């Protein structure tokens, strides 16, 4: 007899921080219904020229779209919703989100000129939805963004608690406290597994509270006498409100700088948050306010090339500039991988006699993810039979599996993207198969695979440069002087020796071919390409991307 199964499959976010995409399935093997939880992105680094966004390969999910009951979103961070508008047109299913997440998602679809109205279903806080065999309850948690939710996913086999991103904040400032009562209630039921955030598992103690950051920031700001620029994650609305609060308490005006900051502020206001605050001043007007009476709240806390802070420190922002004795507060952590560009920015700031305050020298930030004591609480409330760590690099996930064992959680399972895990039936979850998984790059407005020719060619261009030779050929088969151009080679454009040597080589090669025979054109092009690349390699050590054009005149 066929048995019903409860399956879990991460396509992104397991073995990495970011790019979350998780799938659940329930039913008999030939008749399983699926839901997707979150669809995020991660951000490219300098090793992938021309690419900004990376998202999980959705091919496995697209193959199952006729059995896909919907996309359920836990919260509005980019690593959880950033690829919804990219992938959804291939799925055309319903999307479920709480009001703030839905407001930001609408803007993403609006930018793509897609009317999502009939598909986007807004779920009230602590609301419930029924999707086939899945009864899903949204559980209020605390995190570094508005309306973070865990999901209690109830099936005929039992419950899976999908935590999403969370921490235990006793005073989150905006939004409700973590719903400890509901989590304890769930813990009295049959919780087969908890799929849990692993980001901060190496950090002892607790993640800390936004209220403590507010108290510390106010003390710091009250002691400062000149212009203040605070940069943080735009999505952290509690931190945004804190800067408004500090501005008011220090008799300063506040100005928002950066597109994301304005977008999040607008969405939060629409959803009923950020009420009774002082009105922000337009940056064009704020530059006329006395330096000791203004705070700028800016995007770009990670040194993003197009972020407001990068433009300000580079002196190219049209409205905001830094002067001697001003202060810049980085109210954020340094995300691993961003150290180089951020420290370069810090050095650019301090060398101009501007004070810089970061989490390294002051208490200006708390994380949104659970430290070890937070994890202990969650384990004790939910009492899962198994822990499946996600949202972390392999080292984080392995450590959480060890930590859960120390905390007497009966079972844990180490997984990675693409693993298909059978949660039920069976005493413990186990990996039973592998789904195709990988990364997709958003190259301009086109999605390409990580092994696409456009990426390979661009990497080659970035490393080795470009060489182009155009060879004019007359009707009599005689060649004229070739036109040689190049980019990115360590050669002076006026280096006649380089050009003459290449012209001589081209002439010698052409003598060995009958240029009146079009069938020999391919062989000629290949010979020219190889020998021109050889000359460049001998003179510069580079192997440029080379293009040969034959132009019959």
N, C-alpha and C positions, 0 to 999 in steps of 0.2 A: 504494500500500500504506500502511496505517496504521502509524505509527511510535510506539514507546513514548516517553513523555516523563517527565522528572523535574521537578516543579514545586515552587515555594516560594511561600507567601502569608502575610504577616503581617496579622492582624486587629487587633492591638494591640501597642504597644511600639516602633513604628517612627515616629519623629517626635515621640516623647514618652518620658519616663522613667517606667516603671511600666506596669501593665495589659497585661502580655505575653500574647500568644496567637499562636502560629505554626503553620502548617499545611504539611505536605509531602504530595505525591501522586506516585504512579508508576503507569504503565501506558499503554495505548492510550487515545485521547481518550474513547471511549465506555465504557471499562472501567478507570477509575483507582481505586486504593485510597489512602486517606488516613490520616494520623496527625496528631494535635495534640500540640504540644510546649508545655506550660505553659498555665495559665489564671489570670491574675492580676487584681488590682484596682488602682485608684489611689484617692486620698482627695480628697474634695471640699473646696473652700474656702468662704469666706463668701459668695461670689457665687451659690451655689446653696443657698438656705435649706432646712433640713430634710433634706439629703442628706449621708450620710457616705461611701458607697462608690459608685464608678463602675467599670464593667467593660465589656469589648468586646462589641459587638453580635454574638451568635453565629449570626445567621440564616443566613449562608452555609454555616456548618458543619452546622447542623441540617438544612439541605436535603440534605446529603450523608451523613447519619448511617448509612444502610444500607451505605455503603462505608467507614465509619470503623472502623479496626482497633483504635484505642485512644488513650488520653491518656497521654503520657509526661512525667513531671515532673523537672526538673533539680535543683531544691532547694526549700526550704520557706519562702522569703520570700513575704510577702503579695502582692507584685506578680507572683508566679509561680504561686501556688496559691490565692489569695484568692477566686476566682470558680468554682472547681471544683464546690463543693457547690451553687452557684446554677445553673450551666449543666447539670451532669451529668444531673439528672432528665429533661431533654429529649433526652438522648443514650443513656443506659443502656449504656455501653460499658465495657470493662475500663480500669483505671487502673494505671499502672506507676510505682513510686517506691521509693527506698531506705528503710531502716528508720526513720530519724528523720523524714523527710518524711511517710512513711506514718502514723507515730504522731500527728503534728499533724493530718493530714487526717482520720483517724478521729474526732478530737474535733470537727472541724467538722461532719461528717455526724451525729455523735451529737447535737449541739445541734439539728439539724434533724429528729431522730428518723428517720433513714434508716439502714438496715442495709446497709453497703457491703461486708460481709465477702466475698461471693461475687464481687465485681468488682475489689476492690483486690488487686493482685499485688505482693508485696514482692520487690524485686530486690536481691541482695547487692551490696555495694560492688565495683566493677569487673566487675559481672555483664553478661550478654548476654541479649537477648530477640530472638525472630524473629517479626515481624508481616508475614505475606504476603511482599511483595517487599523488605521492609526488614529488614536485620540490624542491630540497634542494640546498640552496646557503650557502657556507662557508663564514662567516664574520670574518675578522681579529680582534682579541681582544688582550689584553695584560694580561700576567699571569707570573708565575715564571718558565716557560719553553718555549722553542721555539714553534712557530706556534700554539698558542691556538686559537680555533675557536668557535664562536657561530654558530648555525645553524638556518637559516630561512627556516622553513618547510612549504611550500605552498601547500595547497590542494584546491579542488573545494569549500570547505566550508570557507576557509580563512587561515590565517597564524598563526603558533605557532613559537615563537622565543625560542629556547632552548639555554640558554646562555653558558652551560658548565661552566668551571672555568674561572674567569676573574677578572680584576680590571681596574681602569683608571690610567695608568702610562704615564705621559706626555713625559717621556724620557726613554724608555725601554732598551736603549743601543744596543740590538740586536733585529732585527725584526722591523716590522712597528708599528706605533702607532695604538691605537684603531680606527676602521673605523667609526668615529662619523657620517660622511656624509651618509654612507650606513644605519646606524641604524636610523637616522632621516628620511631617505627615506622610510624605512620599516614602520616607525611610521605613515606615511601618508596613509598606506593601512589598511586592515582589520585585525589587530592583535588580534585574539581571546583570546590568552593567552600567557604569558611569563613564562616559566619554568626556575626558577632562583636560582642560588647559594646563600646559606644562611649563609655560614661559619662565616663571620665577622660582622653579623648584630648588635651585641652588641657594636661594636667599633665605636666611634665617629670619625668625620673628614674623612680623606682619607687614603688609605692603604700606600701611599708613593711610591717613585720612586727609581728604581735601580741606577740611576745616583747619588742620594743623598747618598746611601750606599757606592758607589765607592769613593766619596769625603771623607766620614768619615773614611773608611778603610785605605785609603792612608795616612791620617794624623796619624792614630794610628800606622801603620806599619813603617812609617818614624822615629818614636820615639823609636822603639824597636832595641835592640843592639845584641841580641843573636838569636838562632834558633826560627823560627816561624812555627807553625802548624796551618793551617786554615782548619776547617771541616765544611762542608755545604752539602745541598742536591745535589747529583751529577747531577740531572736533571736540576738544575738552571744554564743554560749555560751562562746567563748574569753575574751571580755571579762568575762563573768560569773565564770568560774573565776579570772580575774586578781583580781577584787575579793575573792573568797573567800581567795585566796592573800595578798593585801595585809592583809586583816583578821587572818589568823592571824599573819603576821609582825609586825604592830603590836599584838598582844595585845588585839584587839578582837573583839567578837561581830558577827555579820552578820544582818541582817533583810531579807527580800525584801518589796517593797511593790508591789502592782499585779497584776491578774489575769494579764496576759500573762507577767510574770516568773515567777509560780508555774507557769503552764502549760508554759513552755519548760523550766524546771528539772525538772519532773516527767517530761516526755517525754525529756529528755537522760538522766536517771537510768535510765529504763526501757530505753533503748537501750545502756546500759553506759558512759555517759560520766559525768563529774563524780563519780568515785569518790574515796574517801579524803579528803574535805573535811570541815571542821567543819560541824556541823549548824546550819542557819539558825534564828534565834529568831523566834517569832511577834511581829508588830508590837505586839500588845496587851501582851506581856511586855517587849518591848525598851524601852518608854518608862520602865521602872523601872530600867534600867541606867544607870550613870554616863555622862555626856556624852562623856568621853574614852575610853570603852570600847565604843563602838558605831559601826557603819557601816550605813547604810541603802542598799540597792540598789533603785532605783525605775524605774518606767516613766515615760513622758511627757517624754522628752528633746527632743521637737519642740514642746512647748507644747500638746499635745492637750488639749481642754477637759475630757475625762474621765480624762486620765492622772493618775497619782499625784502628779507634781510640781506640776501646776496646783492640785490640791486642797490640797497642802501649803503652797504659797506663798500661797494664798488663805485659809489658816487654817481650812479646813473638813474636813481629814482627821481622822478620829476618834482616830488613834493616833500620828501623826507630826507634829511641829511644829518650827519653826525658832526659834532664840534668838540673841541677840547673840553675835558671834564664832564662830558655827558656820561650816561651809564646805560649799558645794555645788559638786560637780565635774560638768560636762557632758562626759562621755566619749563624744562623738558629734560629727558634723558638723551644720551647719545646712543642711537640705535646702532648695534654692531654692523660694521661695514661703512659707516659714515664718518669714522674718526678722522681720516685724512683731510677730507674737504672741510669738516667743522673746525679742526685745529688750525687749518690755513685761514679760515675766516676769523677765528679768535685772534690769531697773530696780527691779521690786518687791522683789527679793531684796536688792540692794545698799543700797537706801535704809533698810533696817532694820539696817544695820551687820553684814551677813553677807557673808563673803568668797565670791567666785564665781571658779571656774577653768574656762576653756573652751579649745577648740583655738586661740583667738585669742591667748591669753597663756601657754599651756603645751603641752607635747607629751602629749596625753591621748587621741589618736585617730589611727587610720590607716584609710584607705578600703578597701573590699572590691573595688574595681574596678581594671582595669589602667591604669597610667600608660604613657607612651610607650615606656619601656625594656621594660616587661612585654610590650607589643604586639610590639616588635621580636623578642623571644624566641619568642613564639608563631608569628609569621610564619616565622621561620627553622626552627622545629621542624616545622611542618605543611606548609610549602611549597605553599600552595593556589594553584590557577590563578587564582582570583578571590576577592575579598573582598566580602561583602555586609554592610555595617554595619547593625546594629539596636541596640536598647536605648539610645536617645538622642534628644534633640531634633534637628531637622534640622541645626543648626549642628554638633553633635557628629558626626553621620553623614557630613556633607560633609567635615569635617576628617579623619575616619578614612580616607575614600576617598583624599584627597590624601596623607595620611601613608603609606598602603599603596603608593601609586604611588612615593613617595620611596624606600621600602624595596624597590623592584623587584618588587613583586607584579604579575604581568602585567596583571590586569584588576580593576576594581572597579565597583560599580553602586550608584547612589543610588536609594533606594526610599522608599515611605511605606505606611501602612496601606492594605490593600485591593489593592495591586499584586499581580498574578499573574506570577511570574517563571519563565521556562523556563530551567532550568539545563542540561538536556540534551534533545534534541540541539542542537548548535551549538558554535561555538568559545568563545563567551562567554555568560554569563547575560544575558537581556534581558526587559524587561517586555512581555508579550503581551496582557494583558487587565486588567480592573479588577473586583474582587469588591465587593459591597456591604459597607460597614464603617461603624462609628460607635460611639456610646457609649450604654450603658444605665445608668440610675440606679436604685439600690436605695432606693426611697422607703418607709421603714418596712420591711415585709416584702414589698412589691410592686415588681416590676421595671417601670419606665416608660422611654419614650424621652426623649431630651433635649429634644424639642419638645412634650412632653405638656402638657395643659391644667393639670394639678396643679402643675407646675413654673412655668408662666407665671403662674398665679394667685398662687402663693406669692411669686414675685418682685414682682408688682404689690402684694400686701399689704405686703410688707416695705418697699417704696419709698413707697407712697401711702396706706396705711391702708385702713380698712373703714368703710362707711356702710350702715346698714340702716334702712329706713322701713317700718313696718307701718301700713296704712291700714284701720281698722275701718269697714265699710259696713253700715248698717242695712237692713232689708227694704224700707224706703221709698226706698232709694237715697241717703239722706243720709249724709255722712261724719261720723265723730266725730273727736275730737282724735287726730292721728297720733302714733304712738310712734316716736321717733327715737333711735337708738343708734349709736355709732361707736367705733372703736378705732384708735389709731395716728395720729390727726390732731392737729396742734398747736393744739388748741382746749381751753380749760378746760371740764370737764364741766358747770360751773355758768354757762357763758357764755349768759345768757338771750337776748342779741341774736342770736346764731348760731341758736339754736333757733327764736326768734320769726320771724326772716326766712324760715327754711325752712318753717315752718308756714304763713306767709302765701303763699309761693310755691306750696305744695302746694294750698292752698285755691283760689287763682286758677286753677290748671291744672285742678282737678277740675270747676270751673264750666263748662268748655268740653266736657265729656264727659257723656253720659247714663250714669249709674252703674247704671241699671236694665237696661242693655243689656250682657249679658255678652260679646257679640262685640267690644265696644269696649275690653275689659279690656287686651288686648295693647297697643293704641295708647296707652292711659292709662299703663301701666307704663313704656313706652319714653319717653314725654314726661316723666314724673316722674324717671326715671333721668337723663336728659340735663340737666334743669334743676336737680336737686339737686346733681349733679356740678359744674354751672357755678357754683352758689352757693359750694360748698366751694372751688373753684378760685379764685374771685374773692377769697375771704376768707383763704385759706391758701396758695395756689399748688399745692395737691395735687390729684391726680385719683384719688380713692379707688375701690377696687372697691366697686360699689354694688348693693345688693339691695333690690327693692321687693316687699312682700307685700300683697296685697289680702285682707282677712279679712271675709267676709260673715257677719254676726251674725244 
